[in-house]
């Protein structure tokens, strides 16, 4: 019987042996790899100039157009200013001057407000400068106890400065920084976020957008030279060659309100007057004639059509439409 008992013992399954433990990566007691995977998923994958993940709860399809980008308004450091002072900006004729000449050059006012705008076709920035032009004049600034002046810098090509000056009636000098190096070093960001509508915008956003499209198309070969559409700007105040105040835009409509600028510069905090509708498109030309904006021309055309005699109305009233402009340019008279 001993051989039989030995054989049974040899083939009996072990009753007291412990079950084999899973590999460490699957064990409930050690989950280092799982924690590592979770950590990897939490690493932000947004670009450096995008809103932070925990600050944005907007749907993925909307986050590029709503809210604000997180930026700070620190005064540029000495290192940052030394990096930009010898960078060049361009005037309307393409002539370059060092950036430092704008705020501490010979003959400039001791206090300079430098406004960085977006691309030269941005309707929001154009509205901003129109509101400034209607509220602040060069004489007002130079008459302050500390003579002050304003300079504007855009990120497009200098060929568009003349067009921009006419479109905004800006009485202050405008320069171009197509390289955007000034924007980058001084901490201005890039975004399509709209933000809340500011007080300085007096025109509906849709009208602004349509007019910007017509404006860019009207420049012909310069239509793609307006600058980076995503670049936003800011405002920097220099006194005796030193930057004493700074504001950086958090969205495409985040310029400092004009009444706040007036208070900052030592003018009163009066809010700028409300401009007449379409007044931004009316320009005085030689001989007393006036050139209307696209919006005004289209509105005139619509009114004439409703009266049922658009052709005769245009000839007698002297109003202008895009069609009439093209025909006059070609040397023809519109048919009745």
C-alpha positions in Angstrom: 0.0 0.0 0.0 2.9 2.3 0.5 3.6 2.8 -3.2 -0.1 3.6 -3.8 -0.1 6.2 -1.0 3.0 7.7 -2.3 1.6 8.0 -5.8 -1.6 9.7 -4.5 0.4 12.2 -2.5 2.6 13.0 -5.5 -0.3 13.9 -7.7 -2.6 15.7 -5.2 -2.9 19.5 -5.8 -1.4 21.7 -3.2 -4.0 22.9 -0.7 -2.1 25.3 1.3 0.1 27.0 -1.3 -0.8 30.8 -2.0 -2.1 31.9 -5.4 0.5 33.6 -7.6 0.4 37.4 -7.2 -0.1 39.6 -10.3 2.7 41.6 -11.7 3.4 44.9 -9.8 1.8 46.9 -12.6 -1.5 45.1 -12.0 -1.4 45.0 -8.2 -3.9 47.0 -6.3 -1.1 47.8 -3.7 1.4 49.2 -6.2 0.0 51.3 -9.0 3.0 53.4 -9.9 2.6 52.9 -13.6 -1.2 53.8 -13.4 -0.4 57.0 -11.5 2.3 57.8 -14.0 -0.2 57.5 -16.9 -2.7 59.7 -15.1 0.1 62.3 -14.6 1.0 62.2 -18.2 -2.6 62.9 -19.2 -2.7 65.9 -16.9 0.2 67.6 -18.6 -1.1 70.7 -20.5 -1.0 70.3 -24.2 -2.2 73.8 -25.1 0.2 76.3 -26.7 2.0 78.7 -24.4 -0.3 81.6 -25.2 -3.6 79.7 -24.7 -5.8 80.1 -21.7 -5.0 77.8 -18.8 -6.9 74.5 -18.5 -8.4 75.2 -15.1 -9.4 78.7 -16.0 -11.3 77.7 -19.1 -14.5 75.8 -19.0 -15.6 76.7 -22.5 -16.4 74.1 -25.1 -13.6 73.1 -27.3 -15.2 74.7 -30.4 -15.6 78.0 -28.6 -12.5 78.5 -26.4 -10.6 80.3 -29.2 -13.3 83.0 -29.4 -14.5 83.7 -25.9 -13.0 84.7 -22.6 -9.6 86.2 -21.9 -6.0 85.1 -22.2 -4.1 85.2 -18.9 -1.5 87.9 -19.1 0.0 90.3 -16.6 0.7 94.0 -16.7 4.2 94.0 -15.3 6.4 96.9 -16.3 9.1 95.7 -18.7 12.4 94.9 -17.0 15.6 96.6 -17.8 16.7 93.5 -19.7 13.5 93.6 -21.8 13.8 97.3 -22.6 17.5 96.9 -23.5 16.5 94.1 -25.9 14.0 96.3 -27.7 15.4 99.8 -27.7 17.6 99.2 -30.8 14.9 97.2 -32.7 13.6 99.2 -35.7 10.1 100.3 -36.6 9.1 101.6 -40.1 7.2 104.7 -41.0 4.8 105.2 -43.9 7.7 105.7 -46.4 9.5 102.5 -45.2 12.2 104.5 -43.4 13.4 102.7 -40.2 14.1 104.3 -36.8 15.2 102.7 -33.5 12.3 102.0 -31.2 14.0 104.0 -28.4 13.8 107.2 -30.6 10.0 107.1 -30.0 10.3 107.7 -26.3 13.7 109.2 -25.5 14.9 110.6 -28.8 15.9 114.2 -29.4 13.0 116.6 -29.5 10.3 114.1 -28.3 7.9 115.0 -25.5 9.2 113.8 -22.1 6.1 111.6 -21.7 5.1 109.2 -24.4 2.1 106.8 -24.6 2.9 104.0 -27.1 -0.2 102.1 -28.3 0.4 98.7 -29.9 -2.6 97.8 -32.2 -3.4 94.5 -34.0 -3.3 94.1 -37.8 -4.0 97.1 -39.9 -7.4 95.8 -41.0 -8.7 95.2 -37.5 -12.0 97.1 -37.1 -11.8 97.0 -33.3 -8.5 98.8 -33.2 -9.7 101.3 -35.8 -12.7 102.0 -33.7 -10.3 102.6 -30.7 -8.2 105.1 -32.6 -11.3 106.9 -33.9 -12.6 107.3 -30.4 -9.2 108.5 -29.2 -9.1 111.0 -32.1 -12.5 112.3 -31.1 -11.5 112.8 -27.5 -7.8 113.6 -27.3 -5.9 116.0 -29.5 -2.2 116.7 -29.8 -2.7 120.2 -28.5 -4.4 118.8 -25.3 -1.5 116.5 -24.6 1.3 119.1 -25.3 -0.5 121.6 -23.0 -0.3 119.3 -20.0 2.2 120.2 -17.2 4.3 117.4 -18.5 4.1 117.6 -22.3 2.8 114.3 -23.6 2.3 112.6 -26.9 1.0 109.4 -28.4 2.6 107.0 -30.9 0.8 104.0 -32.6 2.6 100.8 -33.7 0.9 98.1 -35.8 2.2 94.6 -36.8 1.6 94.9 -40.6 3.5 96.3 -43.5 4.3 100.1 -43.7 2.6 100.3 -47.1 -0.7 100.3 -45.2 0.0 103.1 -42.8 -1.4 105.8 -45.1 -4.6 103.8 -45.6 -4.9 103.3 -41.8 -4.3 107.0 -41.1 -7.1 108.0 -43.4 -9.5 105.3 -42.2 -9.1 106.3 -38.5 -8.4 110.1 -38.8 -5.6 109.4 -36.4 -3.7 112.7 -35.7 -0.7 110.8 -34.2 2.2 109.2 -35.9 1.8 105.5 -36.9 4.7 103.0 -37.4 4.9 99.3 -38.3 6.7 96.4 -36.7 6.1 93.6 -39.2 8.5 91.3 -37.4 6.5 91.5 -34.2 9.6 91.3 -32.2 8.5 94.3 -30.0 5.3 92.5 -29.3 7.0 89.3 -28.4 9.7 90.7 -26.1 7.4 93.2 -24.3 5.0 90.3 -23.4 2.1 90.8 -25.7 0.2 87.7 -26.6 -1.7 86.1 -29.5 -5.4 85.1 -29.4 -8.7 85.2 -31.3 -10.7 85.7 -28.0 -13.3 88.5 -28.3 -13.9 89.3 -24.7 -16.7 91.7 -23.7 -17.6 94.6 -25.9 -15.8 97.7 -24.7 -17.3 101.2 -24.6 -15.0 102.6 -27.3 -16.6 100.4 -30.0 -19.6 102.3 -31.5 -20.3 100.0 -34.4 -21.9 96.6 -34.6 -19.4 93.7 -34.8 -20.9 92.4 -38.0 -20.7 95.8 -39.7 -17.1 96.1 -38.4 -16.2 92.7 -39.9 -17.8 93.4 -43.3 -16.1 96.7 -43.5 -12.7 95.2 -42.7 -13.2 92.7 -45.5 -14.0 95.4 -48.0 -11.1 97.5 -46.7 -8.6 94.7 -47.2 -9.9 93.8 -50.7 -9.7 97.5 -51.6 -5.9 97.5 -51.0 -5.3 95.1 -53.9 -1.9 93.4 -53.6 -1.6 94.6 -50.0 -4.6 92.7 -48.8 -2.4 90.1 -47.1 0.0 92.6 -45.6 -2.1 93.8 -42.7 -0.2 91.7 -40.2 -0.8 88.6 -38.0 -4.6 88.3 -37.3 -4.0 86.6 -34.0 -1.6 89.2 -32.6 -3.0 91.5 -29.9 -1.3 94.6 -28.5 -1.3 96.9 -25.5 -0.3 100.3 -24.1 2.9 101.4 -22.5 3.6 104.8 -20.9 7.2 106.1 -20.9 8.4 109.1 -18.8 11.8 110.5 -19.3 12.9 107.4 -21.1 11.6 104.9 -18.5 8.5 102.8 -18.7 6.2 103.6 -15.8 3.0 101.9 -16.7 1.9 99.0 -18.9 -1.3 97.3 -20.1 -1.4 94.2 -22.3 -4.5 93.1 -24.1 -6.2 89.9 -23.0 -8.4 89.6 -26.0 -8.9 91.3 -29.4 -11.0 94.2 -27.9 -9.1 94.8 -24.6 -7.5 98.2 -25.2 -7.7 100.5 -22.1 -10.9 102.5 -22.2 -10.4 106.0 -23.5 -11.8 107.7 -20.4 -9.2 105.7 -18.3 -6.4 106.9 -20.6 -7.5 110.5 -20.1 -7.3 110.1 -16.4 -3.9 108.4 -16.6 -2.5 111.2 -18.8 -3.7 113.9 -16.5 -6.7 115.0 -18.6 -10.1 114.6 -16.9 -11.9 111.3 -16.9 -14.6 112.5 -19.2 -16.0 109.8 -21.4 -15.5 110.4 -25.1 -18.5 111.7 -27.1 -20.6 109.3 -29.0 -19.7 109.6 -32.7 -22.4 109.7 -35.4 -23.1 106.4 -37.0 -20.9 105.8 -40.0 -18.8 108.9 -39.1 -15.7 106.8 -39.3 -16.1 106.4 -43.0 -16.6 110.0 -44.0 -13.4 111.7 -45.2 -13.0 115.2 -46.5 -11.3 115.5 -49.8 -10.1 118.3 -52.0 -12.9 120.6 -53.3 -15.2 120.0 -50.3 -16.3 116.5 -51.5 -16.8 113.7 -49.0 -16.1 110.0 -49.5 -18.6 107.8 -47.6 -17.9 104.4 -46.0 -19.0 101.2 -47.6 -21.8 100.9 -45.1 -23.1 104.3 -46.0 -23.0 103.5 -49.7 -24.8 100.2 -49.3 -27.4 101.9 -47.1 -27.9 104.6 -49.7 -28.3 102.0 -52.4 -30.9 100.1 -50.4 -32.9 103.2 -49.7 -32.9 104.2 -53.4 -34.1 100.7 -54.4 -37.0 100.9 -52.0 -38.1 104.2 -53.6 -38.2 102.4 -57.0 -36.1 104.9 -58.8 -32.5 104.2 -57.7 -30.8 105.5 -60.7 -32.5 108.9 -60.8 -32.2 109.3 -57.1 -28.5 108.7 -57.2 -27.9 111.3 -59.9 -30.0 114.0 -58.2 -28.9 113.4 -54.6 -25.2 112.8 -55.4 -25.0 109.7 -53.2 -22.5 107.1 -54.0 -22.7 103.3 -54.3 -19.9 100.7 -55.0 -21.4 100.2 -58.5 -21.3 103.9 -59.2 -17.8 104.2 -57.9 -16.6 101.5 -60.3 -18.4 103.0 -63.2 -17.0 106.5 -62.5 -13.5 105.0 -62.2 -14.0 103.4 -65.6 -15.2 106.7 -67.1 -18.8 105.6 -67.7 -22.2 106.9 -66.5 -24.6 104.4 -64.8 -27.6 103.6 -66.9 -31.0 104.7 -65.8 
